[in-house]
Amino acid sequence: MIGFLFSIIAGITMSVQGVFNTRLSEKIGTWQTNVFVQGTALILALFILLIFKGGDFSNIKQVNKLYLTGGILAVIITFTVMEGMKIIGITTAVATILVAQIVAAALIDCFGVFGTCPVKFDITKIIGFITMLVGIIIFKYKG
């Protein structure tokens, strides 16, 4: 149950963050916003780390080096969310992002990529993805 709560909070905060970042970028610039967002995230994460402790940075040597690129992905995510929202609007951008995330997650699950256990993938999931995609198209162009 707590996993669903965390996921709901993540979804809400990601949508709000996308809007905030887009509005900020209209005033100070896209890359300036990206630096500000990543910088404030770093400061907050360091503050939380100092309070709660735990973990062990020395174990970082044992991690697949590919997994260390999360910061690079964060910059790409921040940039593309802002640009998508500017160009196609907030709701359409978020809907498109959600479908892309679901498809990517399904492929990762299906093929067991990045150390995940493979999950069975069937025709009902494909129909679900197609339905979501059609929904976005109808929402954007028929509304």
N, CA, C and O atoms as CSV, one atom per row, in Angstrom:
chain,resi,resn,atom,element,x,y,z
A,1,MET,N,N,0.821,-1.198,0.000
A,1,MET,CA,C,0.000,0.000,0.000
A,1,MET,C,C,0.863,1.259,0.000
A,1,MET,O,O,0.547,2.224,-0.696
A,2,ILE,N,N,1.937,1.259,0.765
A,2,ILE,CA,C,2.798,2.437,0.837
A,2,ILE,C,C,3.460,2.707,-0.515
A,2,ILE,O,O,3.750,3.853,-0.857
A,3,GLY,N,N,3.692,1.641,-1.275
A,3,GLY,CA,C,4.252,1.810,-2.618
A,3,GLY,C,C,3.328,2.612,-3.518
A,3,GLY,O,O,3.783,3.440,-4.306
A,4,PHE,N,N,2.016,2.363,-3.400
A,4,PHE,CA,C,1.045,3.127,-4.186
A,4,PHE,C,C,1.022,4.586,-3.742
A,4,PHE,O,O,0.941,5.489,-4.574
A,5,LEU,N,N,1.093,4.815,-2.439
A,5,LEU,CA,C,1.108,6.179,-1.920
A,5,LEU,C,C,2.328,6.936,-2.433
A,5,LEU,O,O,2.209,8.070,-2.897
A,6,PHE,N,N,3.506,6.307,-2.350
A,6,PHE,CA,C,4.716,6.941,-2.878
A,6,PHE,C,C,4.568,7.236,-4.368
A,6,PHE,O,O,4.988,8.294,-4.835
A,7,SER,N,N,3.979,6.315,-5.109
A,7,SER,CA,C,3.802,6.502,-6.552
A,7,SER,C,C,2.837,7.641,-6.854
A,7,SER,O,O,3.053,8.403,-7.796
A,8,ILE,N,N,1.786,7.762,-6.070
A,8,ILE,CA,C,0.837,8.867,-6.245
A,8,ILE,C,C,1.520,10.196,-5.953
A,8,ILE,O,O,1.373,11.156,-6.709
A,9,ILE,N,N,2.263,10.248,-4.862
A,9,ILE,CA,C,2.995,11.473,-4.517
A,9,ILE,C,C,3.983,11.820,-5.621
A,9,ILE,O,O,4.109,12.985,-5.999
A,10,ALA,N,N,4.689,10.813,-6.144
A,10,ALA,CA,C,5.647,11.046,-7.231
A,10,ALA,C,C,4.943,11.619,-8.457
A,10,ALA,O,O,5.432,12.571,-9.066
A,11,GLY,N,N,3.811,11.051,-8.815
A,11,GLY,CA,C,3.082,11.535,-9.985
A,11,GLY,C,C,2.630,12.974,-9.834
A,11,GLY,O,O,2.760,13.775,-10.760
A,12,ILE,N,N,2.099,13.301,-8.669
A,12,ILE,CA,C,1.631,14.665,-8.424
A,12,ILE,C,C,2.801,15.639,-8.430
A,12,ILE,O,O,2.749,16.677,-9.089
A,13,THR,N,N,3.858,15.301,-7.692
A,13,THR,CA,C,4.987,16.231,-7.608
A,13,THR,C,C,5.709,16.374,-8.945
A,13,THR,O,O,6.212,17.455,-9.254
A,14,MET,N,N,5.771,15.312,-9.743
A,14,MET,CA,C,6.408,15.422,-11.059
A,14,MET,C,C,5.617,16.365,-11.968
A,14,MET,O,O,6.208,17.146,-12.713
A,15,SER,N,N,4.300,16.296,-11.911
A,15,SER,CA,C,3.480,17.195,-12.725
A,15,SER,C,C,3.639,18.642,-12.274
A,15,SER,O,O,3.817,19.539,-13.099
A,16,VAL,N,N,3.576,18.865,-10.973
A,16,VAL,CA,C,3.734,20.221,-10.440
A,16,VAL,C,C,5.137,20.743,-10.741
A,16,VAL,O,O,5.296,21.894,-11.147
A,17,GLN,N,N,6.155,19.904,-10.546
A,17,GLN,CA,C,7.524,20.323,-10.831
A,17,GLN,C,C,7.683,20.710,-12.297
A,17,GLN,O,O,8.342,21.701,-12.612
A,18,GLY,N,N,7.088,19.940,-13.185
A,18,GLY,CA,C,7.177,20.257,-14.608
A,18,GLY,C,C,6.617,21.634,-14.921
A,18,GLY,O,O,7.203,22.391,-15.695
A,19,VAL,N,N,5.477,21.957,-14.316
A,19,VAL,CA,C,4.869,23.277,-14.521
A,19,VAL,C,C,5.758,24.362,-13.928
A,19,VAL,O,O,6.028,25.370,-14.580
A,20,PHE,N,N,6.213,24.161,-12.690
A,20,PHE,CA,C,7.073,25.154,-12.045
A,20,PHE,C,C,8.336,25.392,-12.871
A,20,PHE,O,O,8.721,26.536,-13.111
A,21,ASN,N,N,8.976,24.310,-13.304
A,21,ASN,CA,C,10.208,24.438,-14.086
A,21,ASN,C,C,9.954,25.169,-15.400
A,21,ASN,O,O,10.753,26.007,-15.818
A,22,THR,N,N,8.836,24.848,-16.048
A,22,THR,CA,C,8.503,25.496,-17.319
A,22,THR,C,C,8.289,26.987,-17.115
A,22,THR,O,O,8.782,27.796,-17.901
A,23,ARG,N,N,7.559,27.360,-16.069
A,23,ARG,CA,C,7.319,28.781,-15.798
A,23,ARG,C,C,8.626,29.494,-15.452
A,23,ARG,O,O,8.860,30.611,-15.912
A,24,LEU,N,N,9.472,28.866,-14.654
A,24,LEU,CA,C,10.763,29.457,-14.309
A,24,LEU,C,C,11.623,29.633,-15.553
A,24,LEU,O,O,12.280,30.660,-15.717
A,25,SER,N,N,11.620,28.632,-16.430
A,25,SER,CA,C,12.459,28.703,-17.637
A,25,SER,C,C,12.015,29.822,-18.572
A,25,SER,O,O,12.829,30.357,-19.325
A,26,GLU,N,N,10.739,30.180,-18.532
A,26,GLU,CA,C,10.254,31.291,-19.352
A,26,GLU,C,C,10.849,32.621,-18.897
A,26,GLU,O,O,10.937,33.566,-19.681
A,27,LYS,N,N,11.253,32.691,-17.640
A,27,LYS,CA,C,11.813,33.928,-17.087
A,27,LYS,C,C,13.342,33.951,-17.087
A,27,LYS,O,O,13.946,34.989,-17.355
A,28,ILE,N,N,13.972,32.803,-16.785
A,28,ILE,CA,C,15.435,32.822,-16.633
A,28,ILE,C,C,16.169,31.995,-17.682
A,28,ILE,O,O,17.390,32.099,-17.792
A,29,GLY,N,N,15.457,31.174,-18.456
A,29,GLY,CA,C,16.092,30.344,-19.476
A,29,GLY,C,C,16.054,28.869,-19.097
A,29,GLY,O,O,15.993,28.507,-17.922
A,30,THR,N,N,16.093,28.034,-20.124
A,30,THR,CA,C,15.973,26.589,-19.921
A,30,THR,C,C,17.149,26.015,-19.150
A,30,THR,O,O,16.951,25.298,-18.169
A,31,TRP,N,N,18.361,26.315,-19.572
A,31,TRP,CA,C,19.525,25.706,-18.910
A,31,TRP,C,C,19.777,26.326,-17.546
A,31,TRP,O,O,20.271,25.653,-16.641
A,32,GLN,N,N,19.443,27.606,-17.390
A,32,GLN,CA,C,19.553,28.232,-16.071
A,32,GLN,C,C,18.584,27.555,-15.101
A,32,GLN,O,O,18.924,27.306,-13.944
A,33,THR,N,N,17.391,27.266,-15.579
A,33,THR,CA,C,16.415,26.559,-14.749
A,33,THR,C,C,16.925,25.174,-14.392
A,33,THR,O,O,16.797,24.737,-13.248
A,34,ASN,N,N,17.506,24.482,-15.368
A,34,ASN,CA,C,18.024,23.141,-15.117
A,34,ASN,C,C,19.103,23.177,-14.036
A,34,ASN,O,O,19.114,22.334,-13.140
A,35,VAL,N,N,20.007,24.151,-14.120
A,35,VAL,CA,C,21.060,24.284,-13.106
A,35,VAL,C,C,20.444,24.591,-11.742
A,35,VAL,O,O,20.839,24.003,-10.735
A,36,PHE,N,N,19.483,25.504,-11.709
A,36,PHE,CA,C,18.835,25.854,-10.446
A,36,PHE,C,C,18.131,24.650,-9.833
A,36,PHE,O,O,18.272,24.383,-8.640
A,37,VAL,N,N,17.375,23.926,-10.649
A,37,VAL,CA,C,16.619,22.766,-10.162
A,37,VAL,C,C,17.561,21.683,-9.639
A,37,VAL,O,O,17.368,21.169,-8.538
A,38,GLN,N,N,18.581,21.336,-10.428
A,38,GLN,CA,C,19.511,20.283,-10.000
A,38,GLN,C,C,20.316,20.738,-8.779
A,38,GLN,O,O,20.610,19.937,-7.891
A,39,GLY,N,N,20.670,22.029,-8.739
A,39,GLY,CA,C,21.425,22.559,-7.600
A,39,GLY,C,C,20.626,22.532,-6.308
A,39,GLY,O,O,21.139,22.128,-5.265
A,40,THR,N,N,19.364,22.962,-6.376
A,40,THR,CA,C,18.541,22.924,-5.166
A,40,THR,C,C,18.264,21.484,-4.744
A,40,THR,O,O,18.173,21.190,-3.552
A,41,ALA,N,N,18.130,20.591,-5.713
A,41,ALA,CA,C,17.943,19.167,-5.381
A,41,ALA,C,C,19.174,18.626,-4.661
A,41,ALA,O,O,19.049,17.877,-3.692
A,42,LEU,N,N,20.357,19.002,-5.130
A,42,LEU,CA,C,21.599,18.559,-4.483
A,42,LEU,C,C,21.673,19.067,-3.046
A,42,LEU,O,O,21.999,18.313,-2.129
A,43,ILE,N,N,21.372,20.342,-2.857
A,43,ILE,CA,C,21.430,20.921,-1.510
A,43,ILE,C,C,20.445,20.219,-0.575
A,43,ILE,O,O,20.801,19.873,0.552
A,44,LEU,N,N,19.215,20.008,-1.032
A,44,LEU,CA,C,18.215,19.338,-0.196
A,44,LEU,C,C,18.624,17.898,0.104
A,44,LEU,O,O,18.496,17.438,1.238
A,45,ALA,N,N,19.115,17.190,-0.907
A,45,ALA,CA,C,19.533,15.798,-0.701
A,45,ALA,C,C,20.690,15.716,0.295
A,45,ALA,O,O,20.715,14.823,1.141
A,46,LEU,N,N,21.646,16.639,0.200
A,46,LEU,CA,C,22.758,16.655,1.161
A,46,LEU,C,C,22.254,16.932,2.574
A,46,LEU,O,O,22.700,16.297,3.530
A,47,PHE,N,N,21.335,17.868,2.706
A,47,PHE,CA,C,20.756,18.196,4.005
A,47,PHE,C,C,20.051,16.976,4.600
A,47,PHE,O,O,20.248,16.659,5.773
A,48,ILE,N,N,19.238,16.297,3.805
A,48,ILE,CA,C,18.531,15.098,4.268
A,48,ILE,C,C,19.527,14.003,4.635
A,48,ILE,O,O,19.346,13.312,5.638
A,49,LEU,N,N,20.571,13.841,3.836
A,49,LEU,CA,C,21.605,12.838,4.118
A,49,LEU,C,C,22.282,13.110,5.464
A,49,LEU,O,O,22.541,12.181,6.230
A,50,LEU,N,N,22.567,14.375,5.747
A,50,LEU,CA,C,23.208,14.725,7.018
A,50,LEU,C,C,22.303,14.422,8.209
A,50,LEU,O,O,22.790,14.057,9.279
A,51,ILE,N,N,21.008,14.570,8.034
A,51,ILE,CA,C,20.068,14.323,9.127
A,51,ILE,C,C,19.831,12.830,9.336
A,51,ILE,O,O,19.887,12.346,10.466
A,52,PHE,N,N,19.567,12.100,8.258
A,52,PHE,CA,C,19.136,10.706,8.389
A,52,PHE,C,C,20.258,9.679,8.279
A,52,PHE,O,O,20.082,8.521,8.657
A,53,LYS,N,N,21.398,10.099,7.768
A,53,LYS,CA,C,22.559,9.196,7.630
A,53,LYS,C,C,22.190,7.953,6.830
A,53,LYS,O,O,21.386,8.023,5.900
A,54,GLY,N,N,22.772,6.827,7.188
A,54,GLY,CA,C,22.490,5.572,6.480
A,54,GLY,C,C,23.237,5.491,5.166
A,54,GLY,O,O,23.811,6.475,4.699
A,55,GLY,N,N,23.223,4.310,4.577
A,55,GLY,CA,C,23.907,4.109,3.308
A,55,GLY,C,C,25.414,4.109,3.470
A,55,GLY,O,O,25.928,4.299,4.572
A,56,ASP,N,N,26.116,3.895,2.377
A,56,ASP,CA,C,27.574,3.834,2.427
A,56,ASP,C,C,28.131,4.121,1.037
A,56,ASP,O,O,28.071,3.274,0.145
A,57,PHE,N,N,28.675,5.327,0.865
A,57,PHE,CA,C,29.221,5.705,-0.437
A,57,PHE,C,C,30.372,4.810,-0.885
A,57,PHE,O,O,30.659,4.737,-2.079
A,58,SER,N,N,31.034,4.132,0.044
A,58,SER,CA,C,32.153,3.267,-0.361
A,58,SER,C,C,31.668,2.097,-1.217
A,58,SER,O,O,32.456,1.519,-1.966
A,59,ASN,N,N,30.396,1.743,-1.120
A,59,ASN,CA,C,29.834,0.665,-1.940
A,59,ASN,C,C,29.614,1.072,-3.392
A,59,ASN,O,O,29.251,0.240,-4.224
A,60,ILE,N,N,29.830,2.340,-3.696
A,60,ILE,CA,C,29.593,2.819,-5.056
A,60,ILE,C,C,30.516,2.135,-6.068
A,60,ILE,O,O,30.199,2.047,-7.254
A,61,LYS,N,N,31.649,1.659,-5.587
A,61,LYS,CA,C,32.600,0.956,-6.470
A,61,LYS,C,C,32.039,-0.372,-6.965
A,61,LYS,O,O,32.487,-0.895,-7.985
A,62,GLN,N,N,31.068,-0.914,-6.251
A,62,GLN,CA,C,30.499,-2.216,-6.598
A,62,GLN,C,C,29.302,-2.103,-7.542
A,62,GLN,O,O,28.745,-3.116,-7.965
A,63,VAL,N,N,28.914,-0.889,-7.868
A,63,VAL,CA,C,27.721,-0.655,-8.681
A,63,VAL,C,C,28.089,-0.659,-10.164
A,63,VAL,O,O,29.153,-0.177,-10.551
A,64,ASN,N,N,27.195,-1.208,-10.986
A,64,ASN,CA,C,27.353,-1.130,-12.436
A,64,ASN,C,C,27.512,0.345,-12.812
A,64,ASN,O,O,26.684,1.171,-12.427
A,65,LYS,N,N,28.547,0.677,-13.544
A,65,LYS,CA,C,28.854,2.078,-13.875
A,65,LYS,C,C,27.706,2.762,-14.622
A,65,LYS,O,O,27.544,3.977,-14.515
A,66,LEU,N,N,26.920,2.011,-15.363
A,66,LEU,CA,C,25.768,2.573,-16.063
A,66,LEU,C,C,24.790,3.208,-15.080
A,66,LEU,O,O,24.156,4.215,-15.399
A,67,TYR,N,N,24.664,2.633,-13.898
A,67,TYR,CA,C,23.715,3.136,-12.904
A,67,TYR,C,C,24.153,4.468,-12.295
A,67,TYR,O,O,23.384,5.097,-11.569
A,68,LEU,N,N,25.366,4.895,-12.581
A,68,LEU,CA,C,25.866,6.171,-12.067
A,68,LEU,C,C,25.474,7.347,-12.969
A,68,LEU,O,O,25.841,8.488,-12.687
A,69,THR,N,N,24.742,7.081,-14.035
A,69,THR,CA,C,24.368,8.138,-14.979
A,69,THR,C,C,23.019,8.779,-14.648
A,69,THR,O,O,22.465,9.509,-15.471
A,70,GLY,N,N,22.495,8.520,-13.475
A,70,GLY,CA,C,21.200,9.086,-13.082
A,70,GLY,C,C,21.163,10.604,-13.127
A,70,GLY,O,O,20.139,11.186,-13.484
A,71,GLY,N,N,22.254,11.246,-12.775
A,71,GLY,CA,C,22.306,12.711,-12.835
A,71,GLY,C,C,22.195,13.220,-14.262
A,71,GLY,O,O,21.554,14.239,-14.521
A,72,ILE,N,N,22.825,12.506,-15.184
A,72,ILE,CA,C,22.723,12.865,-16.602
A,72,ILE,C,C,21.270,12.723,-17.051
A,72,ILE,O,O,20.732,13.592,-17.738
A,73,LEU,N,N,20.649,11.623,-16.655
A,73,LEU,CA,C,19.240,11.415,-17.006
A,73,LEU,C,C,18.358,12.508,-16.399
A,73,LEU,O,O,17.394,12.942,-17.030
A,74,ALA,N,N,18.676,12.956,-15.188
A,74,ALA,CA,C,17.887,14.011,-14.537
A,74,ALA,C,C,17.923,15.305,-15.346
A,74,ALA,O,O,16.907,15.988,-15.471
A,75,VAL,N,N,19.087,15.641,-15.893
A,75,VAL,CA,C,19.207,16.846,-16.722
A,75,VAL,C,C,18.370,16.696,-17.993
A,75,VAL,O,O,17.672,17.625,-18.399
A,76,ILE,N,N,18.449,15.520,-18.613
A,76,ILE,CA,C,17.660,15.260,-19.826
A,76,ILE,C,C,16.169,15.321,-19.512
A,76,ILE,O,O,15.396,15.915,-20.263
A,77,ILE,N,N,15.767,14.708,-18.405
A,77,ILE,CA,C,14.352,14.712,-18.010
A,77,ILE,C,C,13.861,16.138,-17.789
A,77,ILE,O,O,12.821,16.527,-18.321
A,78,THR,N,N,14.600,16.913,-17.010
A,78,THR,CA,C,14.184,18.280,-16.708
A,78,THR,C,C,14.039,19.097,-17.985
A,78,THR,O,O,13.049,19.807,-18.163
A,79,PHE,N,N,15.024,18.998,-18.871
A,79,PHE,CA,C,14.988,19.742,-20.135
A,79,PHE,C,C,13.802,19.330,-21.002
A,79,PHE,O,O,13.049,20.181,-21.476
A,80,THR,N,N,13.637,18.029,-21.207
A,80,THR,CA,C,12.592,17.567,-22.127
A,80,THR,C,C,11.185,17.784,-21.575
A,80,THR,O,O,10.259,18.038,-22.345
A,81,VAL,N,N,11.007,17.690,-20.267
A,81,VAL,CA,C,9.690,17.981,-19.677
A,81,VAL,C,C,9.339,19.449,-19.903
A,81,VAL,O,O,8.227,19.763,-20.327
A,82,MET,N,N,10.285,20.351,-19.622
A,82,MET,CA,C,10.018,21.778,-19.812
A,82,MET,C,C,9.678,22.086,-21.266
A,82,MET,O,O,8.705,22.786,-21.546
A,83,GLU,N,N,10.475,21.566,-22.184
A,83,GLU,CA,C,10.249,21.853,-23.601
A,83,GLU,C,C,8.937,21.243,-24.087
A,83,GLU,O,O,8.193,21.880,-24.833
A,84,GLY,N,N,8.653,20.011,-23.667
A,84,GLY,CA,C,7.400,19.372,-24.053
A,84,GLY,C,C,6.198,20.163,-23.576
A,84,GLY,O,O,5.246,20.366,-24.329
A,85,MET,N,N,6.234,20.614,-22.321
A,85,MET,CA,C,5.117,21.383,-21.773
A,85,MET,C,C,4.953,22.715,-22.492
A,85,MET,O,O,3.831,23.164,-22.725
A,86,LYS,N,N,6.075,23.352,-22.844
A,86,LYS,CA,C,6.000,24.621,-23.575
A,86,LYS,C,C,5.357,24.426,-24.944
A,86,LYS,O,O,4.550,25.247,-25.381
A,87,ILE,N,N,5.715,23.344,-25.612
A,87,ILE,CA,C,5.318,23.153,-27.006
A,87,ILE,C,C,3.919,22.559,-27.155
A,87,ILE,O,O,3.129,23.047,-27.964
A,88,ILE,N,N,3.599,21.516,-26.391
A,88,ILE,CA,C,2.308,20.837,-26.604
A,88,ILE,C,C,1.323,21.017,-25.451
A,88,ILE,O,O,0.206,20.502,-25.507
A,89,GLY,N,N,1.720,21.735,-24.417
A,89,GLY,CA,C,0.822,21.970,-23.287
A,89,GLY,C,C,1.038,20.957,-22.173
A,89,GLY,O,O,1.592,19.878,-22.384
A,90,ILE,N,N,0.592,21.328,-20.998
A,90,ILE,CA,C,0.874,20.553,-19.793
A,90,ILE,C,C,0.202,19.184,-19.815
A,90,ILE,O,O,0.873,18.169,-19.629
A,91,THR,N,N,-1.093,19.138,-20.035
A,91,THR,CA,C,-1.806,17.860,-19.955
A,91,THR,C,C,-1.356,16.890,-21.036
A,91,THR,O,O,-1.138,15.711,-20.759
A,92,THR,N,N,-1.216,17.376,-22.263
A,92,THR,CA,C,-0.784,16.493,-23.349
A,92,THR,C,C,0.644,16.014,-23.113
A,92,THR,O,O,0.960,14.852,-23.369
A,93,ALA,N,N,1.503,16.900,-22.629
A,93,ALA,CA,C,2.884,16.500,-22.341
A,93,ALA,C,C,2.917,15.432,-21.252
A,93,ALA,O,O,3.603,14.421,-21.398
A,94,VAL,N,N,2.188,15.649,-20.173
A,94,VAL,CA,C,2.183,14.674,-19.075
A,94,VAL,C,C,1.601,13.342,-19.540
A,94,VAL,O,O,2.129,12.285,-19.194
A,95,ALA,N,N,0.525,13.378,-20.314
A,95,ALA,CA,C,-0.063,12.130,-20.818
A,95,ALA,C,C,0.929,11.379,-21.702
A,95,ALA,O,O,1.059,10.159,-21.603
A,96,THR,N,N,1.621,12.110,-22.559
A,96,THR,CA,C,2.617,11.489,-23.438
A,96,THR,C,C,3.772,10.925,-22.630
A,96,THR,O,O,4.249,9.824,-22.904
A,97,ILE,N,N,4.222,11.676,-21.636
A,97,ILE,CA,C,5.295,11.207,-20.750
A,97,ILE,C,C,4.870,9.920,-20.048
A,97,ILE,O,O,5.650,8.971,-19.964
A,98,LEU,N,N,3.641,9.887,-19.547
A,98,LEU,CA,C,3.153,8.691,-18.846
A,98,LEU,C,C,3.138,7.467,-19.752
A,98,LEU,O,O,3.565,6.386,-19.347
A,99,VAL,N,N,2.647,7.634,-20.973
A,99,VAL,CA,C,2.628,6.501,-21.901
A,99,VAL,C,C,4.056,6.048,-22.204
A,99,VAL,O,O,4.339,4.850,-22.219
A,100,ALA,N,N,4.956,7.007,-22.445
A,100,ALA,CA,C,6.352,6.654,-22.718
A,100,ALA,C,C,6.974,5.932,-21.526
A,100,ALA,O,O,7.715,4.965,-21.704
A,101,GLN,N,N,6.678,6.396,-20.314
A,101,GLN,CA,C,7.193,5.737,-19.113
A,101,GLN,C,C,6.651,4.324,-18.976
A,101,GLN,O,O,7.393,3.398,-18.647
A,102,ILE,N,N,5.371,4.158,-19.227
A,102,ILE,CA,C,4.762,2.829,-19.101
A,102,ILE,C,C,5.339,1.873,-20.134
A,102,ILE,O,O,5.647,0.725,-19.812
A,103,VAL,N,N,5.489,2.334,-21.368
A,103,VAL,CA,C,6.069,1.480,-22.409
A,103,VAL,C,C,7.508,1.115,-22.054
A,103,VAL,O,O,7.897,-0.048,-22.157
A,104,ALA,N,N,8.303,2.112,-21.634
A,104,ALA,CA,C,9.696,1.833,-21.258
A,104,ALA,C,C,9.758,0.860,-20.083
A,104,ALA,O,O,10.553,-0.080,-20.096
A,105,ALA,N,N,8.923,1.081,-19.071
A,105,ALA,CA,C,8.905,0.183,-17.910
A,105,ALA,C,C,8.488,-1.225,-18.310
A,105,ALA,O,O,9.050,-2.206,-17.821
A,106,ALA,N,N,7.501,-1.327,-19.201
A,106,ALA,CA,C,7.044,-2.649,-19.654
A,106,ALA,C,C,8.149,-3.379,-20.406
A,106,ALA,O,O,8.337,-4.582,-20.226
A,107,LEU,N,N,8.878,-2.656,-21.247
A,107,LEU,CA,C,9.982,-3.284,-21.983
A,107,LEU,C,C,11.096,-3.724,-21.034
A,107,LEU,O,O,11.676,-4.797,-21.199
A,108,ILE,N,N,11.389,-2.886,-20.043
A,108,ILE,CA,C,12.400,-3.254,-19.042
A,108,ILE,C,C,11.952,-4.507,-18.300
A,108,ILE,O,O,12.735,-5.437,-18.113
A,109,ASP,N,N,10.689,-4.528,-17.878
A,109,ASP,CA,C,10.142,-5.713,-17.199
A,109,ASP,C,C,10.132,-6.934,-18.111
A,109,ASP,O,O,10.543,-8.022,-17.706
A,110,CYS,N,N,9.666,-6.752,-19.328
A,110,CYS,CA,C,9.506,-7.870,-20.263
A,110,CYS,C,C,10.835,-8.566,-20.555
A,110,CYS,O,O,10.910,-9.794,-20.594
A,111,PHE,N,N,11.879,-7.765,-20.759
A,111,PHE,CA,C,13.175,-8.330,-21.135
A,111,PHE,C,C,14.136,-8.482,-19.958
A,111,PHE,O,O,15.256,-8.960,-20.134
A,112,GLY,N,N,13.713,-8.081,-18.765
A,112,GLY,CA,C,14.569,-8.217,-17.595
A,112,GLY,C,C,15.829,-7.370,-17.686
A,112,GLY,O,O,16.909,-7.799,-17.279
A,113,VAL,N,N,15.683,-6.165,-18.223
A,113,VAL,CA,C,16.826,-5.275,-18.415
A,113,VAL,C,C,17.240,-4.647,-17.080
A,113,VAL,O,O,16.410,-4.476,-16.188
A,114,PHE,N,N,18.518,-4.308,-16.947
A,114,PHE,CA,C,19.071,-3.617,-15.776
A,114,PHE,C,C,18.901,-4.417,-14.488
A,114,PHE,O,O,18.705,-3.840,-13.419
A,115,GLY,N,N,18.973,-5.718,-14.585
A,115,GLY,CA,C,18.930,-6.567,-13.404
A,115,GLY,C,C,17.536,-6.845,-12.864
A,115,GLY,O,O,17.399,-7.383,-11.765
A,116,THR,N,N,16.502,-6.490,-13.613
A,116,THR,CA,C,15.142,-6.792,-13.156
A,116,THR,C,C,14.771,-8.218,-13.555
A,116,THR,O,O,15.333,-8.776,-14.498
A,117,CYS,N,N,13.835,-8.792,-12.839
A,117,CYS,CA,C,13.336,-10.124,-13.187
A,117,CYS,C,C,12.322,-9.976,-14.315
A,117,CYS,O,O,11.413,-9.152,-14.218
A,118,PRO,N,N,12.462,-10.762,-15.384
A,118,PRO,CA,C,11.507,-10.659,-16.495
A,118,PRO,C,C,10.070,-10.928,-16.044
A,118,PRO,O,O,9.813,-11.810,-15.225
A,119,VAL,N,N,9.147,-10.149,-16.598
A,119,VAL,CA,C,7.729,-10.275,-16.295
A,119,VAL,C,C,6.998,-10.606,-17.592
A,119,VAL,O,O,7.294,-10.039,-18.643
A,120,LYS,N,N,6.040,-11.528,-17.508
A,120,LYS,CA,C,5.283,-11.933,-18.701
A,120,LYS,C,C,4.533,-10.733,-19.286
A,120,LYS,O,O,3.941,-9.936,-18.559
A,121,PHE,N,N,4.573,-10.628,-20.594
A,121,PHE,CA,C,3.964,-9.524,-21.325
A,121,PHE,C,C,3.000,-10.114,-22.341
A,121,PHE,O,O,3.405,-10.934,-23.165
A,122,ASP,N,N,1.729,-9.712,-22.299
A,122,ASP,CA,C,0.760,-10.329,-23.205
A,122,ASP,C,C,0.019,-9.289,-24.042
A,122,ASP,O,O,0.259,-8.088,-23.919
A,123,ILE,N,N,-0.872,-9.763,-24.883
A,123,ILE,CA,C,-1.596,-8.917,-25.829
A,123,ILE,C,C,-2.460,-7.875,-25.133
A,123,ILE,O,O,-2.670,-6.793,-25.682
A,124,THR,N,N,-2.966,-8.169,-23.941
A,124,THR,CA,C,-3.809,-7.190,-23.243
A,124,THR,C,C,-3.020,-5.933,-22.890
A,124,THR,O,O,-3.566,-4.830,-22.916
A,125,LYS,N,N,-1.748,-6.093,-22.563
A,125,LYS,CA,C,-0.913,-4.925,-22.266
A,125,LYS,C,C,-0.684,-4.096,-23.530
A,125,LYS,O,O,-0.711,-2.866,-23.482
A,126,ILE,N,N,-0.460,-4.764,-24.651
A,126,ILE,CA,C,-0.277,-4.048,-25.916
A,126,ILE,C,C,-1.548,-3.270,-26.266
A,126,ILE,O,O,-1.478,-2.113,-26.681
A,127,ILE,N,N,-2.690,-3.899,-26.099
A,127,ILE,CA,C,-3.969,-3.221,-26.360
A,127,ILE,C,C,-4.129,-2.019,-25.425
A,127,ILE,O,O,-4.613,-0.967,-25.843
A,128,GLY,N,N,-3.727,-2.172,-24.176
A,128,GLY,CA,C,-3.781,-1.067,-23.218
A,128,GLY,C,C,-2.918,0.106,-23.652
A,128,GLY,O,O,-3.345,1.257,-23.560
A,129,PHE,N,N,-1.705,-0.175,-24.127
A,129,PHE,CA,C,-0.810,0.894,-24.592
A,129,PHE,C,C,-1.399,1.615,-25.798
A,129,PHE,O,O,-1.378,2.843,-25.872
A,130,ILE,N,N,-1.922,0.842,-26.736
A,130,ILE,CA,C,-2.520,1.436,-27.935
A,130,ILE,C,C,-3.718,2.302,-27.549
A,130,ILE,O,O,-3.909,3.383,-28.106
A,131,THR,N,N,-4.517,1.833,-26.605
A,131,THR,CA,C,-5.672,2.600,-26.136
A,131,THR,C,C,-5.231,3.927,-25.517
A,131,THR,O,O,-5.844,4.964,-25.768
A,132,MET,N,N,-4.172,3.895,-24.712
A,132,MET,CA,C,-3.673,5.133,-24.109
A,132,MET,C,C,-3.179,6.101,-25.179
A,132,MET,O,O,-3.451,7.299,-25.108
A,133,LEU,N,N,-2.461,5.590,-26.160
A,133,LEU,CA,C,-1.944,6.425,-27.238
A,133,LEU,C,C,-3.087,7.064,-28.026
A,133,LEU,O,O,-3.046,8.256,-28.330
A,134,VAL,N,N,-4.094,6.279,-28.350
A,134,VAL,CA,C,-5.271,6.811,-29.048
A,134,VAL,C,C,-5.947,7.876,-28.180
A,134,VAL,O,O,-6.402,8.896,-28.698
A,135,GLY,N,N,-6.013,7.651,-26.886
A,135,GLY,CA,C,-6.600,8.630,-25.971
A,135,GLY,C,C,-5.873,9.963,-26.014
A,135,GLY,O,O,-6.509,11.017,-26.010
A,136,ILE,N,N,-4.553,9.927,-26.055
A,136,ILE,CA,C,-3.772,11.169,-26.138
A,136,ILE,C,C,-4.072,11.891,-27.446
A,136,ILE,O,O,-4.265,13.107,-27.463
A,137,ILE,N,N,-4.109,11.138,-28.535
A,137,ILE,CA,C,-4.382,11.743,-29.845
A,137,ILE,C,C,-5.765,12.389,-29.850
A,137,ILE,O,O,-5.925,13.513,-30.325
A,138,ILE,N,N,-6.758,11.685,-29.326
A,138,ILE,CA,C,-8.114,12.237,-29.262
A,138,ILE,C,C,-8.135,13.474,-28.372
A,138,ILE,O,O,-8.745,14.483,-28.727
A,139,PHE,N,N,-7.481,13.404,-27.232
A,139,PHE,CA,C,-7.450,14.528,-26.296
A,139,PHE,C,C,-6.826,15.758,-26.946
A,139,PHE,O,O,-7.357,16.863,-26.831
A,140,LYS,N,N,-5.707,15.566,-27.624
A,140,LYS,CA,C,-4.968,16.691,-28.192
A,140,LYS,C,C,-5.648,17.266,-29.430
A,140,LYS,O,O,-5.757,18.485,-29.562
A,141,TYR,N,N,-6.096,16.427,-30.314
A,141,TYR,CA,C,-6.544,16.914,-31.613
A,141,TYR,C,C,-8.052,16.957,-31.802
A,141,TYR,O,O,-8.526,17.558,-32.766
A,142,LYS,N,N,-8.805,16.351,-30.928
A,142,LYS,CA,C,-10.263,16.363,-31.064
A,142,LYS,C,C,-10.922,17.216,-29.985
A,142,LYS,O,O,-12.135,17.425,-30.012
A,143,GLY,N,N,-10.123,17.712,-29.031
A,143,GLY,CA,C,-10.682,18.449,-27.904
A,143,GLY,C,C,-10.771,19.928,-28.120
A,143,GLY,O,O,-11.227,20.654,-27.237
